[in-house]
Amino acid sequence: MKNSLIIFARNPVMGKVKTRLAEKLGAEKTFEIYNKFLENIYDKTKILNFKKYLFFRII
């Protein structure tokens, strides 16, 4: 896996991601934020010229 990027993320399920943040913001808003995090990671890494592996933790 020379010149590879491995990304670990949770499967985006409302109420299951960023639970401590959700205590303050609510599950729906936190779910939106988490999806924006994933979009941001995609946007930042799609231009990289090597293999990318995305692993989702199913919860």
Residue pairs with C-beta under 8 A, 6 or more apart in sequence:
1 51
1 53
3 50
3 51
4 50
4 51
4 52
4 53
5 45
5 48
5 50
5 51
5 52
5 53
6 52
6 53
6 55
7 41
7 45
7 52
7 53
7 54
7 55
8 55
8 57
9 38
9 41
9 54
9 55
9 56
9 57
10 16
10 17
10 34
10 56
10 57
10 59
11 56
11 57
11 58
11 59
12 31
12 34
12 35
12 38
13 59
14 27
14 28
14 31
15 22
15 27
15 31
16 59
17 30
17 31
17 34
18 30
18 33
18 34
19 30
21 30
21 33
22 29
22 30
25 33
45 52
